[in-house]
Amino acid sequence: MGESGNLGILFSLNQGTKYEYKDGANSQFRSQGQNSFIDNMNFLNRKQYNYETESSVLLGLGYKNKGTNINLNAIYLQNTNNIIEDNFGYKDNQVQNKNSGFFRTNQLDISRFLDLQLTASQKINERNQVKAGGSYVINNYSQPDRKIIEGNRTDPSTGALLSDGNIQMRYGGNNLIRQYLDVDSRFYGSAFAEYQLSLGEKGERKDYPIQIAVGYNGFSDFRKTSYRFIFGRTSNASLAPFVVNVDTPQNVFDTSIRNGDLFIRKVLTFLSSIQASIRSLMVVTQILTLNLMILGIFYWERDMKMT
């Protein structure tokens, strides 16, 4: 911008995707005690399908003009991870299900992060300078959809193994559990201000021998976390096991709801919030000729709440 100052701009936009497939053991072992054997508590073979996307935006603006320096930085990150995990075998020592046990976990994770930062400094003259800045942050993580479906790969009528993708199941137990998790950073803000005074006369290094700085720094934080379950339950205790396709089970569930054999129960298991405001006043004296720094910090806290 010539004699009126210099302006710098940085902008970056990125997008990426990743797919992973894993196939292998997912077993858990348990000891029966000292000098005893170790058995398989969970004996499972896992197939996991993972599709992940990542997005980011970066913006930087800088302005300089003689004694003025202003910088604005902004960054946004988002990540989504969709996981489908099939487990074949038995768990909880139910060895009878070694060749026929099955359960699926379907999970979606989403995280978002936004950070805005503004800093500025101004030289009043050779001996006086002021600085100030602030930031605003939003950081959220959510698990909006985590479902579990469990069953057995044998035909309830004949006992023979069902074709791939089909299981027999019942309502209740660990079946049709849906989980929601939210970690919500409602507000995080911070700010600082500083005044710097230089005393004495410049030496060989062209620095003033004594520098005194007085500053203020503070932040405020408010977060909320919730975790809840939705259970699929049956009102018909005599309902016989039935066969569903694990990839397209919705029609069977809809029919059960219309017939009164399936209902949903919501349970709120955990809810918390944190609110805090913290401030500090800092005094720094630096004597360059003696290589000495004196630091004093006065700190106080206000409005700390947790529910």
Beta strands, then each sheet from edge to edge (+ up, - down):
strand 1: 6-25
strand 2: 28-31
strand 3: 38-65
strand 4: 68-90
strand 5: 101-123
strand 6: 128-152
strand 7: 166-169
strand 8: 177-199
strand 9: 210-233
strand 10: 242-245
strand 11: 263-287
strand 12: 292-306
sheet 1: 1+ 3- 2+
sheet 2: 1+ 3- 4+ 5- 6+ 8- 9+ 11- 12+
sheet 3: 7+ 10-
end
